Amino acid sequence: MWLAFATNTLGNVLGRANALEEPAYAAAKEAPETRTETARAEDVLIMLASAGASKGAKMFSKCKAYHTVENGGKNKVGPNLWDIVGRAKASAGGFAYSGALKKMGGEWSYSNLDAFLAKPKDFVPGTKMVFFGLKKAGHRAAMLAYLRSLSDAPKALP
């Protein structure tokens, strides 16, 4: 027992680690719950480069009851998502979008698709979409990779 105590004490004295002056990773600077939406979006955009569209396709299987993904596909409860990346918001012909989404304007970029997938009702207060969102950044990155693949000419990664 004395040998274990002495070894532990000696190890603590000789191997004392100094605290880092700043976090080793930029993402570690703030607690996850206090990080800005921009910082969280950057995490997903970094992951997007190595995300697998096949994993996103598997995850999308839950969405097939609400959306189609074929070129020229019909709208269902939600709009057709073919070529969604870079498309103008609320622009799928024949779909009745919420007034809140119509007012947003702009195009679906990777970063705002990420924010929408994270929490649709926070990104577009008043949206008709009842999906609660994808909490894990890796899942959103995979979904974005899959949505990117739904195009004849996929948009460049950020």
N, C-alpha and C positions, 0 to 999 in steps of 0.2 A: 504494500500500500504506500509506503514511504517512497519507493522507487517511482511509482506512478505519479505521486504528488510532485516530486522533484523534477521529473521529466516534463510534466505539464507546466510548472513554474518556469523552468529554463526555456521551454519552447515559447512561452508568452513573452519573456524578456528578449530573447534573440529574434523572434519572428514577428515582432509588433508591426502591424500594417498602419501606415498613415492614411488618413482620410483624403480622398481626392479633392482637389480644389474646385473642380466642376465635374458633373456626371460624365461617365465614359461614353454614353449614348445620348444624343440630343433628346430622344423620347423620354429619357429618365429625368429630365429637368423638372417636370411637374407630375403630380399624381394623376393617374388616368382620368379620374373624374373631374379634374380641374383644367385639363388640357383644352385648348381651343379647338373649335371645329376645323380650322385650317390645319392645325398640327395633326389631327386625326386623319384628315383627308390626305395629307402628305404621306402618312404611313401606308394608306391603301394604295396610293399611286406608286409608291416604291415597290410594294408587293405585286402590283399589277404586272410588272415586267416579267415576273417568274410564275405568275398564277396560271393554272391550267383551265382552259375552257371546258375540258371534259368534266372536271369537278363542278364547275358552274352549271353545266348541262344537267348533271344529276340533281343538283339543288333546284334547278328550274322545273323539274318534274312536278313539284308542288304547285307551280304557277300555271300549268297548262290548262287547268280548268277555267282560268280567267283571261289568259292571253294566248294568242297565236304568234308564231315566229317565222312563218313562211313568207317569202317575197310575194306580195299581193294577197296575203292571207286576210281573212275576215276578222273583224273586231268581235270580241266576246263581251264579257262583263267589263273587261279592260281593253285597251287598244292593242292592235297588232304591233309587235316590237321589232319587226324587221328594220334594220338600218337605223336603230334608235340613237346611236352615238353620233352626235353632230346634227341630228334632226331638230327642227324647230319644236319647241314645247307646244303641246296641245295642237298638233298638226295632222294627226292621223285622220284621213277623210272618213266621214260618216260616224265618228265617235263623239258622244256628248260629254265633253270634259267639264269639270267643275269650273265655276267662275274664277276661283282662286288660281287655278293652273293657267287659265286663259290669260289672266292679268299679268302673269310672271314675265312672259316674253323671253326672248333669247333661245339659245340652243341647249340641248342636252350634252354637256361636257362630261368628261370622266369625273371631275370633282363634284359637280352637282348631282350626277347620277349616284355617286357614292353617298352624298348627304341624303338624297331621297331614299335610297335603299336602307340607310341606317335607321331613319325614322321618318316615314313619309309625312305624317301629320305635323311634325316639327318643321320640315322643309317647306311644305305647302299647307299652312293652316287652312282648313276648309276643304281639303282634298276628299274625294269620294272613295279613295283607296282605303280598304280596311286592314291591310297588311300592317303588322306591328313593326317590322323592320328586321334587319340582320345586324346583330350586335357585334359579331366578330369581324374584325378587319379582313382577315384571311378569307372569310366567306364572301364578303362584299367584293374583294379583289377577284375571286374566282367567278362570281356572277358578272362582274364587269368584263372579264376576259371572254366569257360566253356571249354576252350581249355584243361585244366588239366583233365576234366571229359571225354574227348575223348580218352579213353585208357582202356584196360583191367586191367592194373595195373598202376593207376595214380601215378606220381612222388611225392615224399614227398615234403611238403611245406618247403620253406627256413626258 
